Amino acid sequence: MTIGLVSVLMSVKNCEENVYNSVESILNQTYENFEFLIVDDASTDNTLKILNKFKDKRIKVFANKTNIGLTKSLNYLIKKSKGQFIARQDADDVSLPKRFEKQLNFLKKDNIKICTTRAIIKNSSRKIPAFSFYIPKKIIIRYKNPFIHGTLLMEKDLLNKMGNYDENFYYSQDYDLFFKLIQSKYLIKTLKEPLYVLNTTNNISTNKKQEQQYFADCVKSRKVPNL
């Protein structure tokens, strides 16, 4: 483990239209002590070619021979990571330049191990979470995931302690992780300031609604999904 190093994890499949801007948003962070681990999950478009064009030494690109899904891909990257902290980034979203700087300061100031941020919906001025931001997370998490996975920043040791992502959850792996963290009495705070631009069109959440709902229901009922 390298103290102070942030290991940024991204799994991507067929995101040639958005992945360049997403990667650039990490490279433009004001906090520069990070490694950026990206796995291409068997894309059939030009995503991998775009990724391989980046020459920044902090980027490490891996390629799955077959599609294994987000959960297993993230666990693979966690094992490859060297940082004290794990950060997430989704391939069709954008992080604002001071995201890592402000999140790390927030962790230090509040003496906590995990935080997320609010986001702005792409091509709008709408912030999320909206009203639910003000509801205690231990209440709202019983009904839905109150956190934006792509904004996650947490200590790697704690993620390892939780067993990383549960590979029984092909979808909603983040909801499962957040649920278990809150059950285990860990405090997860969300910065009020939006530091992330979230794409809500033509993504997993919109294209796989039924599957997402099934796995989310398993989280809420604490059942192991039937894969």
Sequence and secondary structure as in RCSB ss.txt:
>XXXX:A:sequence
MTIGLVSVLMSVKNCEENVYNSVESILNQTYENFEFLIVDDASTDNTLKILNKFKDKRIKVFANKTNIGLTKSLN
YLIKKSKGQFIARQDADDVSLPKRFEKQLNFLKKDNIKICTTRAIIKNSSRKIPAFSFYIPKKIIIRYKNPFIHG
TLLMEKDLLNKMGNYDENFYYSQDYDLFFKLIQSKYLIKTLKEPLYVLNTTNNISTNKKQEQQYFADCVKSRKVP
NL
>XXXX:A:secstr
 EEEEEEEEEEESS TTTHHHHHHHHHT S   EEEEEEE S SSSHHHHHHT   TTEEEEE SS   HHHHHH
HHHHH  EEEEEE  TT EE TTHHHHHHHHHHHHT SEEEEEEEETTS  EES GGGGS HHHHTTTS  S GG
G EEEHHHHHHTTSS TT SS HHHHHHHHHHHTT  EEEEEEEEEEE  SSSHHHHTHHHHHHHHHHHHHT   
  
